[in-house]
């Protein structure tokens, strides 16, 4: 019986990973790690611990391990690393699929570095699509505490101490609009942009990604706010 249950669970996880994995056509925006895109379920040692879902782009690839280590003994942490934006095809179907994997206590989510390209998000649609994103999470995980993370700065290629004047301007505007939606929806914001804009010395130089120290700094901030919300649910 236990073997059948394990097999069924394993097949569900594999099916989910297949559904929520994807590719990004812009080669600058790679998954930044050997795991690639997809859902990475927690290695569960204690099933009694609450479950946490981290959703984000390749920046999550960098800080995932820090969060898992910081929350060891406090939560089982799933990570959904994906290249989606608010207008991605089947996005809400994929979110609902991911949310079937566990009863999440906290969901920390971000969506930003794959939506700045012209035409990806129709003009005037960013805020309503972001609002719909929040509501899909709420419908699929009504008992979860939601936390939005702002997108990190984008720097000049080869000149990591300077902000990219075009791309970063879009990131700032999207962060502003997302913050307005989160305020309306009563979702707290983990401002990773503010955290990192004064630490451009930790940018890797490829425009989007961060050195190990930078990713660790982000992971520490994520783990702290997640732990705070876990404690509030006890």
C-alpha positions in Angstrom: 0.0 0.0 0.0 2.8 2.4 1.0 4.7 1.6 -2.2 1.6 2.3 -4.3 1.1 5.6 -2.5 4.8 6.5 -3.0 4.6 5.6 -6.7 1.4 7.6 -7.2 3.0 10.6 -5.5 6.1 10.3 -7.6 4.2 10.1 -10.8 2.2 13.2 -9.8 5.4 15.1 -9.1 6.9 14.1 -12.4 3.8 15.0 -14.3 3.7 18.4 -12.5 7.3 19.1 -13.3 6.6 18.3 -17.0 3.6 20.7 -17.1 5.4 23.6 -15.4 8.7 23.4 -17.1 9.3 25.7 -20.0 11.9 27.4 -22.1 12.9 31.0 -22.6 13.8 32.2 -26.1 15.9 35.1 -24.9 19.3 33.4 -24.3 20.3 36.1 -21.8 17.6 34.9 -19.5 18.7 31.3 -18.8 17.8 29.3 -15.7 21.2 30.0 -14.2 21.8 26.6 -12.7 22.0 22.9 -13.4 18.4 22.4 -12.2 16.9 24.3 -15.2 13.3 25.4 -15.2 10.6 23.5 -13.3 9.2 22.6 -10.0 11.7 21.3 -7.4 9.9 19.6 -4.6 11.3 19.6 -1.1 13.4 16.7 0.2 11.0 15.9 3.0 12.6 14.6 6.2 9.8 15.6 8.5 6.4 15.6 6.9 4.9 17.3 10.0 6.6 20.6 9.1 4.7 23.3 7.2 5.2 23.5 3.4 6.5 26.6 1.7 6.4 27.4 -2.0 9.0 29.7 -3.6 8.0 30.9 -7.1 10.4 33.0 -9.2 12.7 33.2 -12.1 16.5 32.5 -12.4 17.2 34.7 -9.4 15.4 32.1 -7.3 18.0 29.6 -8.6 20.6 31.6 -6.9 19.0 32.0 -3.5 17.0 28.7 -3.2 19.7 26.8 -1.3 20.1 29.6 1.2 16.4 29.6 2.0 16.2 25.8 2.3 19.2 25.8 4.7 17.9 28.7 6.8 14.4 27.1 7.2 15.8 23.6 7.9 13.7 22.1 10.8 11.1 24.9 10.3 9.6 24.1 6.9 9.7 21.9 3.8 10.5 24.2 0.9 9.4 23.7 -2.7 10.8 25.9 -5.5 9.2 26.6 -8.8 11.8 28.2 -11.1 10.2 29.4 -14.3 10.5 31.9 -17.2 6.9 33.1 -17.2 5.4 36.5 -17.1 1.9 37.7 -16.3 0.7 37.1 -19.8 2.2 33.7 -20.3 0.0 31.1 -22.0 -1.7 28.6 -19.5 0.0 30.4 -16.6 -3.0 30.1 -14.3 -3.6 26.5 -15.2 0.1 25.8 -14.3 -0.3 27.6 -11.0 -3.3 25.6 -10.1 -1.4 22.4 -11.0 1.6 23.4 -8.8 -0.8 24.1 -5.8 -2.1 20.6 -5.9 1.3 19.3 -4.7 0.8 20.4 -1.1 -1.2 22.4 1.3 1.1 25.5 1.5 1.4 27.6 4.6 3.4 30.4 2.9 3.9 31.3 -0.8 6.7 33.7 -1.7 6.4 34.7 -5.3 7.9 36.9 -7.9 7.4 37.5 -11.6 9.4 40.2 -13.4 12.6 39.5 -15.4 10.7 37.8 -18.2 8.1 40.5 -18.8 10.1 43.6 -19.7 10.5 42.9 -23.4 8.3 45.0 -25.6 5.1 43.2 -26.5 5.3 40.4 -23.9 2.8 42.1 -21.6 0.2 44.2 -23.5 0.1 47.9 -22.7 -2.2 48.6 -19.8 -2.5 45.0 -18.7 0.3 44.6 -16.2 -1.8 45.6 -13.2 -4.9 43.6 -14.0 -2.8 40.6 -14.9 -0.8 40.8 -11.7 -4.1 41.2 -9.7 -5.3 38.0 -11.4 -2.1 36.3 -10.4 -2.7 37.1 -6.8 -6.3 35.9 -6.9 -5.3 32.6 -8.6 -2.9 31.9 -5.7 -5.7 32.8 -3.2 -8.2 30.5 -4.9 -5.8 27.6 -5.1 -4.2 28.0 -1.7 -6.8 29.8 0.5 -4.9 29.1 3.8 -1.5 30.3 2.6 0.1 33.5 3.6 1.2 35.3 0.3 4.4 37.4 0.0 5.3 39.2 -3.2 9.0 39.8 -4.0 10.0 42.8 -6.2 12.3 42.1 -9.1 16.0 42.8 -8.7 17.9 45.5 -10.6 19.2 45.0 -14.1 22.7 46.3 -14.8 24.8 47.2 -17.9 26.4 44.1 -19.5 30.1 44.2 -18.5 29.5 47.2 -16.3 27.7 45.7 -13.3 27.9 48.8 -11.1 25.7 50.8 -13.5 22.0 50.2 -14.0 20.8 49.5 -17.5 18.9 52.7 -18.5 16.3 51.0 -20.6 15.6 47.6 -19.1 16.0 48.7 -15.5 13.6 51.6 -16.0 10.9 49.0 -17.0 11.7 46.9 -14.0 11.3 49.9 -11.7 7.9 50.7 -13.3 6.7 47.1 -13.1 7.8 47.0 -9.4 5.9 50.2 -8.8 2.7 48.8 -10.4 3.0 45.5 -8.7 3.5 47.2 -5.3 0.2 49.1 -5.9 -1.6 45.9 -6.7 -0.2 44.2 -3.5 -1.3 47.1 -1.4 -4.8 46.8 -2.8 -4.8 43.0 -2.2 -3.2 43.3 1.3 -0.1 41.2 0.3 3.2 42.2 1.9 6.1 43.0 -0.3 9.7 41.7 0.1 11.6 44.5 -1.6 14.5 42.7 -3.1 15.1 45.6 -5.5 15.8 48.0 -2.7 17.9 45.3 -1.0 20.2 45.0 -4.0 20.2 48.4 -5.7 22.8 49.6 -3.1 24.8 46.4 -3.6 25.5 46.5 -7.4 29.1 45.5 -6.5 27.6 42.0 -6.1 26.1 41.9 -9.6 27.8 39.2 -11.7 28.2 41.4 -14.9 25.7 39.5 -17.2 23.0 42.1 -16.5 20.6 39.9 -14.6 22.4 37.6 -12.1 24.3 37.9 -8.9 27.5 36.6 -7.3 27.2 34.0 -4.6 27.3 36.7 -1.9 24.5 38.6 -3.5 22.3 35.5 -3.9 23.0 34.6 -0.2 21.9 38.1 0.8 18.6 37.7 -1.1 18.1 34.2 0.4 18.6 35.5 3.9 15.9 38.2 3.3 13.5 35.7 1.8 14.1 33.2 4.7 13.5 35.9 7.3 10.2 37.1 5.9 9.0 33.5 5.3 9.9 32.5 8.9 8.1 35.6 10.2 4.9 34.5 8.5 5.3 30.9 9.5 5.5 32.0 13.2 2.4 34.2 12.8 0.4 31.1 11.6 1.2 29.1 14.8 
